[in-house]
Amino acid sequence: MKKEEWLKKGYADEAIDKGMDLKAEIRRLCKEKNAVILGHFYQADEIQEIADFIGDSLALAQWAAKTDADIIVMCGVHFMGETAKILCPDKKVLIPDLNAGCSLADSCPADEFARFVNQHPEHVVISYVNTSAAVKALTDVVVTSTNAKQIVESFPQDQPIIFGPDKNLGNYINSVTGRDMLLWDGACHVHEKFSVEKILELKKQYPDAAILVHPECKGPVAKLADKVASTAGLLKYAVESDKKNFIVATESGILYEMRKKCPDKNFIPAPPEDSTCACNECNFMRLNTLSKLYNTLKYEWPEVKVDGKIAEKAIKPIQKMLDISARLGL
């Protein structure tokens, strides 16, 4: 296999001089090319350490919309790169591994979602940001777990709503708003794996621990929580809480920032129900590595592309989300 083919297939790790100071070279390339690295909370520690900005999906979209960089490197998954490209059509948007997809986005194919939407023409369509650009193009307003409740509440109580694709997040929003939204049957493979039994076992070991749960988790898990919130919301709660121990039911990458901001507190990852491992990781998020990040900057590949007609439609619900979030101070 030729080197060029090797790189394009995403197997860049072995193409790096093992003696190279990768972090120094990545920072040099960023300066040379006026590039910015955006990283999600679910990235590996080494990626979070070198990123220019770390955040959840809402924060990454907000940052992408205002950056003056020529190149955006999105260390996350593909739909995040698409969102950045839609918001910044004149910028080059790169992602270290194009195989970094999303099980939740994959659970909502655009053609099937379009048929579902057409069957309910009186409904407003609210889509979670964890969707493809093509699904966003079918949407009235995009939401993240940070702003979903507030955006749903911005519509009249009697307005019929389709919410997709995460049924767990949708059920949670229904429970806290009194709505009866029509839900698409999708879910995140990471958050679906948390179990009541495993968390209760940890609670016996740490009886004074606060339980932090992402709203993509199943309802019975959310009911155990002292706090249900987005990754940014869970981080904020941990920083402000007087508690010393926290059981965290979301992707374990968030523990890096929690421990960084709260070095005197103890964060225990909730394990998946079907494994003996001590934490729950997204295999897609972890496809991004320092080696791939270096090659992405060096070769300016893989580049995220979005069809122009889809982008023209998809920008409207994304911008509406950003406008509502700004108005609400989110």
PyMOL commands that set and color helices and strands:
alter all, ss='L'
color gray80, all
select helices_A, chain A and resi 3-8+13-15+22-33+45-50+57-66+78-87+103-106+110-118+133-136+148-153+167-177+191-193+196-205+219-222+231-240+254-261+285-287+290-299+308-328
alter helices_A, ss='H'
color red, helices_A
select strands_A, chain A and resi 35-40+53-55+71-75+92-94+124-128+141-143+161-164+182-183+210-213+227-228+245-249+266-269
alter strands_A, ss='S'
color yellow, strands_A
deselect
rebuild
show_as cartoon
